[in-house]
Amino acid sequence: MFEQTRREFIKQSGSLLIGFSICSHLPEELLAAGGDLPGSLSDHPLLDSWLEVNADGSVTIFSGKIEMGQGIGTALIQIVAEELDMRVERVRVMAGDTSRTPDEGGTGGSRSVKNSGSALRSAAAEARQFLLQLAAEQLGLPLSQLEVDDGTIRPRGKKTPSLSYGRLFGGRRFQRVATGKASVKDFRDYRLVGKSVPRIDLPDKVAGRSAYIQDMRLPKMLHARVVRPPNYWSRLESLREKSVLAMPGVVQIVRDGSFLAVVAKREEQAVDASVVLRKNAQWNGEAQFDLSNGFFPYYENLPFREMPVKHWGNVASSFEGSSRVIESTFRRPYQSHGSPGPSCGIAQMKDGFLTVWTHSQNAYDLRLELTHLLGMPKEKMRVIHKDGPGCYGHNGADDAGADAALIASRLPGFPIRVQWSRQEEFQWAPFGKAAVIRLKAGIGSDGKVRAWQGRIISDTRNERPGGGGEVICAWHLASPIPFVASIGNTLGPARNGVPLYSFPNLDVKVHSVKGPLRVSSLRSLGAYANVFAIESFMDELAQVAEMDPVQFRLNQLEDPRAREVIRRVATASQWGKKKRVGLGWGLAFACYNDTGAYTAMAAQVQVEKQTGRVKVLRVIAAVDAGLVINPDGVRNQMEGGIIQSASWTLKEEVKFGPEGVKTQDWEDYPILGFEEVPEVEIILVNRPDQPAVGVGEVAQGPAAAAISNAIYDAIGVRVYDLPFTSINVKKALERTS
Amino acid sequence: MSENIVLNINGQKRKVENNSDVSLLLVLRNDLKLNGPKFGCGLGQCGFCTVFLDEVPVRSCVTSLSEVQGREITTLEGLSEGEELHPVQQAFLEEQAAQCGYCTNGMIMMGKALLDRNPNPSEEEIRLALAGNLCRCATHLRIIKAIKRAAREVSGDV
């Protein structure tokens, strides 16, 4: 009855003074009230969840979206400083702390600007309106006569009387639910949004000040190293501990089932002890797969579950009525995140309360995972984000955090620091998923695609922490929290599996398989392989239709924003101009995750036919990500996305067999280096009237496809298998000749 | 066995007590609490841990404490003078030449070493000088620009 009344009250008034509890679960009626609010504000409608005015007049903003080198902290500050009419220097950001910041899920999917940015914009606009009303009352002036200058409210055009945000409201709580009714600034009045504000986190990083989780040094901190099995399938059979316990500095060996770690006073002591411990451990267990015919023949013949993605029209009958039908198969191997710094986690158990520091993308879900691992309620845990080395998806950060938490739970009182080795990061962090993409299309007499069929064979498991059994140490416990083979999440492999072109008949399905390796999200998920396949295939189709690839695309693409980015890139690359022997240009397009940024790209490559060696010389990209918050931030993400994708596309492939993952270091896993990096030109199509969307994951697919098409343009041979190493290019050349 | 060892580091004498076969990187980070040099691979492959030994860049993760006694060690922290950054560091900020920033130490150190021996490097010379350093976020082009900018600053040709 009471609930009913409150709910009605909220709906009528739109705001309500309530008791201050930011972090506990919100009552259902508040969630209902938040229903129509922008971005993550709908899940966290309290203004206090998002921002706080400090006594000195500065403002602290709270976000669930963490910094991982993509510049999100700076972008969020710009958005809030804009709405509050303050300098960026007076706004600070706190992100990913389960005791204070809103749970916005993980940081990824190019969703941070969209979800956290729009929530903060709306919350800041509402806070500004509230502060102005308060000032109007205190100053005895009509609201319409007031203005804000760097956080000080005063009569328009006059210096006095004035009230700073700090004097007016410093240290107080809003205790209000957002209404979403305060109007946000018109984009034509922006002075901070749209400017290339320098990254707030870089000065410390460039000067070598403490900036990363690896730089944390807590009093009494002990160093731990985990000794992992040789592969996923092995279990600890026997162990000789004595000689290790006698080694200098060794405090404890933590063993639980097959989980084995050593804790020492100093880091080098932990490293030395772990080497001896590994020698003293016997493991057994065998892999249950056979790759003697190669990986892809194995992978393509795994049992699968068919999952529909999109279907319209009648594909089968349309193939029959097509003048030409062609089919191609594209392949992507498992690829590594290759985080530049191996993962690190720090944890401390004190008086039954666990604190964990992590560079995970999702502090909240790691905490949830730890409830399963440790059997502790989440109220007894705090997980805090600290910046880490480059993060391009779900790397070893959560696992290292869980390792530290598990060890800390056995050694109460001591902060435990777990530092992974390079080998551990390569062998145990989840991999980017392999994929085999079979495409079939029928072309009509009008030179357009009449029917399109896509079959995406890929791992659909996603080991994001939260559900239990999704951190490595959990599998190895004496009572393991099982590694659940949850086939059935199409989200990743299906991403960008459906082309944006207006094809009258279409049928796309995922064939969900359980491959041999641990997999999870790597930047752009399935979009990388899907866009590579679709846009390579579009060039093949254009050739069958005897049309220029750009014209072929534009003939079947209605969206004006899509057409614009393609047109821009075609112009900038002087598309269709005569070229030199051995050099080729290729073009590709995608709209990321169907509703995100529009990206078109042209790549120029040089191919040596004798060696099969491919060099990417130049890439020109046009991106329309709606309203651009920070142009240099967008450029940085685009440049990095393109070059990283060029590295995946030309070089990267994880090597493994029944004995385990063979890729152990950078010699086994070469990435693109300075002497190979192409020139990159970014064209920003700013559309301030369109919602801002992220760009962290938009470049990967188009870059791969543009390179693929450029290779074809250079040598007249299509390479279907990633990566485009000399071996794969030569194989393709031999097949054709 | 643990020994008392005096190191010449960033112009100061610092005493440490450790084994002579311990890697210089761990000593710098843990005993001397310096954050500039980073642990990236421990194999001398990535360059994140680069420091100068008598002005020559070395990979501190594969350099033992015994190799550095009596020599002048300079870390990233030793490049700046108080709050004033070295021109190469400043140029990295001006060009926003980082994403995660984990490789930045190595890039700045190699960039400074290059400019010390060649104040006016061509782009090719810059690429060659950095060829042994990895950047996974792929900010290579910005790093090259930053070193070009620092070269202009150092030579007064702004």
Interface residues (C-beta under 8 A of the other chain):
Chain A: M68 G69 Q70 G71 S196 P198 R199 D201 L202 P203 K205 V206 A207 G208 R209 S210 A211 Y212 Q214 D215 R217 R266 E267 E268 G338 S339 P340 G341 P342 D387 G388 P389 G390 C391 Y392 Q419 S421 R422 D632 N636 Q637 E639 G640 G641 I642 I643 Q644 S647 D665 W666 E667 I671 L672 G673 F674 E675 V677 E679 V680
Chain B: N18 N19 V22 S23 L26 N30 K33 L34 N35 G36 K38 F39 G40 C41 G42 L43 Q45 C46 F48 T75 L76 E77 S80 L85 Q89 F92 L93 Q96 A98 Q99 C100 G101 Y102 C103 T104 N105 I108 I126 R127 L128 L130 A131 N133 L134 C135 R136 C137 A138 T139 H140 L141 R142 I143 I144
